Amino acid sequence: MPKSILFQMEELEHGLLIQPWAWLQLSEDSLLAKAYITTSKGYALLLSDLQHVWHEQVDTSVVSQRAKELNKRLTATPSAFLSHLRDLMCTLLERSAAPKGATFSWEHVPQGLTLRIRSEISGLPFHWNFQCALASPSLVSQHLIRPLTGMSLVLQCQVRELASLLRLKDAEIQDYQENGAVLSRDRLKTEPFDENAFLEQVITENLPDACSIENGRSFAMKLQNLYVAIAKQEFQAKRKRQSSGDPQASDSISSNETDDRPLNQPGQHSSAPSLSVFETLDMETSVPMQRPHLSKVKRKKAKGLFS
């Protein structure tokens, strides 16, 4: 295979890696999906029902050939077809439902899954089939196992940092109390933080819901900022390894990062900038925490919450 084609395939692989997962509701069924479509090189697509993962990655020559087979009345360049597919998929991944004037359906085929699209281009019917095969174990590891492992480690670090902060807050409150301060509102009183008891309570109360993954909707809706941050970190590490081993490959990746925005984040550029993981966190907590504001008190005259 020519080097230029290899570089294009690598760019599709890298572009897909840093896309977030989206939850799709198609008729009575649902899927997790992520896609990367560029008008100049082709597309890469991942689908999963949490039992299997399917994948398709094609270049512009395959797009051109398949478009001719499925749309005999349409004549257009591969970039035009890819642009239309990107618009359709962008809307689908954003809204978790088919865009107006288009229908999506999917069916299992031997060793794979076909996602069918029916829409229009310039008033003429447009048909497209994403013909996905079962993903390789290495691909599943790259897009699910490794990022999920990284996410669990980050969340564990976050829990430790929050526990440390709560212990400091308890020490601060104790200092106020030892200097004669008392709460003016009893409802704000809290017990000293017990990390072990807290973790046990969280496991007891939240484990059943956490294990009820169902269709993966919660994962796609609540944790994608963290997923993308982890995936970008993985992308950066891989690019660094490539740049040290093959400068030409690195230059090719850098020069082609002009059309790799996530489909469900239109208008954003999604090359892999150096980001702190915690700058991207936008997570919902299962137990809302009320944090009273404590102000320093003077020994003679208490202020704020204390009197």
HELIX and SHEET records of a PDB file:
HELIX    1   1 LYS A    3  LEU A   17  1                                  15    
HELIX    2   2 THR A   60  LEU A   70  1                                  11    
HELIX    3   3 PRO A   78  ARG A   95  1                                  18    
HELIX    4   4 PRO A  137  VAL A  140  1                                   4    
HELIX    5   5 SER A  141  ILE A  145  3                                   5    
HELIX    6   6 ARG A  146  GLU A  178  1                                  33    
HELIX    7   7 ASP A  186  LEU A  188  5                                   3    
HELIX    8   8 GLU A  195  CYS A  211  1                                  17    
HELIX    9   9 ARG A  217  LYS A  222  1                                   6    
HELIX   10  10 GLN A  224  GLY A  245  1                                  22    
HELIX   11  11 PRO A  247  SER A  255  1                                   9    
HELIX   12  12 VAL A  277  GLU A  279  5                                   3    
SHEET    1   A 7 ALA A  22  LEU A  26  0                                        
SHEET    2   A 7 ASP A  29  THR A  38 -1                                        
SHEET    3   A 7 GLY A  42  SER A  48 -1                                        
SHEET    4   A 7 VAL A  53  ASP A  59 -1                                        
SHEET    5   A 7 LEU A 124  LEU A 134 -1                                        
SHEET    6   A 7 GLY A 112  ILE A 121 -1                                        
SHEET    7   A 7 THR A 103  VAL A 109 -1                                        
END                                                                             
